[in-house]
């Protein structure tokens, strides 16, 4: 192997549908994560359509530069499923019929009370020298082929087939390629921009290349991925990760809301449950998205009592008793209206907290005084009402998410005060 015996890894996602705006290649993201867990870094990713020449060209390119090649998709029974055949051609190998594979496919159809279509017979052919990988969730077997130090793995495209095949058939075979012991930790942060975080932690970036901090920016949230790929199987990596985490926490403090993978709504839900406190929300521009996120957490009925969607001015007056004169004077998107929305939903629901959102999600409706992305988030509690003026960037969906994220973070920070009393 080149480069200190660390194999180069390439993933080829096969399917013309992946080159349209209607399908996303999520399989390669899953594979990348699982490979990273083994200390295997992906060097190349490509998406190729079903045209024979394009497929063969992508295979030959991968073969020339990668030691471990994964091909996803194109193992089905239809005319446009050509991955097996294209690999056989590119490698100069024959296709070999396996009767035992055909019997398994027939048996699968028989269990469903269906006669196997003749087109499925092609799935019983494998590349000469390859080892079939069992598919207990579909008809297409995967393939494992070793060419000296080079390994080629063919996997089915449907995620419900690919994932169990990888976990049960591929992962055990890859263990021998594991070159590093990898420890990972993700710190999720709200309330700070990426540039602000960079300023605060710039002195913490390790000089050791096996210990890394990788920032990833999302609307309303920044993640710091801490990775220790030091060799060996001991717990040194975990210790170094924890030391680095502690230093980052000293810099970022309460802006870090998770180090265990939880989303913000899960963190807030846990805090409400532990304190036996309740919540209601009033939403305008987010159209129920805040309530959706809160109720997406199992057990949220313990603390979430009610949500009101008041999109029009009439509904704000009727359902939240917003004074018409207030709407006329300040407009629906205003600090004053957000204040009353949060206060009234808390009073009406008799909850500990009321969250409210009103704003302009775009792409229309903005003005010089009230631009697209202007959102007021408000939190009502026993201490009164706090309102924050925000201007979010992005498309409509991004603005709605950032609005809900800000509202949840306002509540999280308020709940933290109970711990410090």
C-alpha positions, -999 to +999 in steps of 0.1 A: +000+000+000+011+036-006+014+064+018+024+046+050+003+016+042-030+036+045-053+025+017-070+050-006-108+045-007-132+054-035-170+052-036-188+051-069-226+057-067-242+042-098-276+054-113-287+080-137-314+091-113-286+103-090-277+129-116-311+145-115-324+169-088-350+143-076-327+118-059-298+122-034-269+099-028-273+093+009-257+058+007-222+072+003-226+094+034-235+063+054-205+044+040-181+072+046-191+074+083-187+037+088-154+036+070-142+066+091-150+045+122-124+021+110-098+048+104-103+046+066-106+080+050-125+083+017-102+099-010-127+100-039-164+099-045-181+099-078-216+096-092-220+079-126-251+072-148-262+040-164-244+045-198-220+016-204-190+037-215-193+061-186-196+033-161-166+015-174-145+047-175-153+055-139-144+019-129-110+021-147-103+055-131-110+041-096-090+010-103-060+030-112-060+052-081-078+034-052-070+004-031-105-001-017-134+005-042-171+005-033-197+006-060-233+013-050-263+003-071-269-012-105-272-048-092-309-052-100-326-073-126-335-046-152-318-036-184-302-005-169-286-025-141-251-030-155-227-027-125-216-063-123-212-066-161-193-033-163-168-043-136-163-077-152-155-060-185-132-034-170-114-061-150-112-085-180-131-112-161-159-135-171-194-137-155-201-170-138-236-185-132-242-196-096-272-220-093-273-216-055-279-179-058-307-184-083-323-209-059-322-183-031-338-157-053-366-182-064-371-191-028-376-154-018-403-150-045-419-183-034-423-171+002-442-142-012-464-164-033-450-150-065-432-168-094-398-153-101-397-132-133-371-145-157-353-112-156-341-119-121-319-148-135-292-122-143-287-116-106-274-152-102-243-143-123-212-131-105-177-119-115-153-148-117-133-149-085-157-128-065-174-139-032-211-134-030-224-113-001-258-124+013-287-101+008-315-110+033-335-080+024-336-082-014-327-103-044-294-087-054-264-103-038-234-081-032-199-091-043-165-090-026-135-093-050-098-092-040-072-084-066-039-087-047-039-058-023-069-042-040-104-049-028-136-042-048-171-043-031-203-042-050-234-032-029-271-029-038-286+006-040-317+004-017-306+016+017-326-011+035-305-037+016-272-019+016-269-011+053-275-046+067-253-061+041-225-038+050-229-044+087-232-082+085-211-091+054-186-063+047-177-049+080-162-081+094-141-085+063-129-049+066-116-053+101-083-067+088-078-034+069-083-013+101-051+007+104-060+030+132-080+033+164-104+062+158-122+082+185-148+108+175-168+134+193-192+160+179-198+193+197-230+210+186-231+248+191-259+274+189-257+312+192-223+318+177-212+323+141-185+301+125-161+330+124-167+338+161-160+302+171-129+302+150-117+333+168-123+318+202-107+284+196-080+293+171-052+285+196-066+250+203-060+234+169-036+205+175-003+204+158-005+166+158-021+156+125-038+126+141-058+149+164-082+171+144-108+197+149-131+200+119-158+228+119-190+222+100-215+251+095-252+246+092-280+272+093-285+280+130-259+255+142-222+249+141-206+216+147-170+208+158-160+173+149-131+161+171-112+131+157-083+112+171-069+086+147-038+077+167-025+042+162-032+015+187-062+000+204-058+016+239-078+044+254-052+071+248-073+085+219-104+089+241-083+107+268-069+132+242-104+138+229-117+145+263-089+169+271-095+188+238-132+189+245-126+204+279-104+231+265-131+240+239-158+241+266-137+266+285-138+288+254-173+283+243-192+276+275-230+273+274-230+279+236-223+241+234-256+223+237-247+187+229-217+164+228-238+132+225-255+136+192-288+151+204-306+178+184-316+209+202-352+199+206-341+167+223-318+187+247-346+211+255-371+183+260-348+165+284-343+197+304-381+204+306-388+168+317-361+168+344-375+201+358-411+190+354-419+222+335-443+227+306-443+246+273-467+260+247-459+277+214-474+303+191-461+304+155-466+326+125-439+325+098-426+290+108-460+275+100-459+249+128-423+239+123-413+246+159-441+225+172-432+197+148-396+196+160-407+196+197-432+168+192-408+148+171-392+138+204-407+107+219-423+115+253-428+152+245-464+150+257-450+151+292-440+188+288-455+201+255-491+211+261-502+231+231-493+248+198-512+276+180-505+284+143-516+320+137-506+329+102-530+357+094-537+388+114-573+376+119-561+344+135-538+364+158-567+384+170-591+355+173-569+328+188-543+348+207-563+380+215-537+403+199-552+438+200-561+449+164-547+483+172-513+468+181-512+450+147-522+481+129-496+503+146-466+479+146-474+452+121-475+415+126-437+412+123-427+433+153-412+431+188-445+442+203-466+415+186-441+388+194-442+399+230-479+396+233-479+363+214-455+347+238-473+362+269-508+352+258-500+316+247-484+310+281-514+325+299-539+307+278-522+273+282-512+278+319-477+265+311-443+275+326-431+288+292-445+303+261-424+305+229-435+327+199-422+334+164-432+359+139-413+370+108-408+372+071-395+339+056-395+351+020-387+351-008-414+378-010-429+401+016-398+420+025-393+458+026-365+482+034-377+485+070-386+448+074-363+427+051-367+391+043-352+371+071-364+395+098-378+373+126-388+381+162-385+352+187-400+356+221-399+336+254-425+342+281-417+329+316-424+337+353-398+365+349-416+382+321-411+382+283-378+383+264-379+393+227-350+390+203-348+406+169-330+384+143-321+387+107-315+353+092-301+345+057-309+318+033-340+305+015-374+301+030-367+266+045-334+278+061-350+308+076-378+287+091-353+263+106-331+291+120-362+307+136-372+275+154-335+269+164-333+304+179-365+300+199-354+266+212-320+280+222-336+309+240-355+284+261-324+262+266-304+292+279-332+302+303-335+266+316-297+266+323-302+294+348-321+270+371-290+249+374-270+279+385-293+290+412 
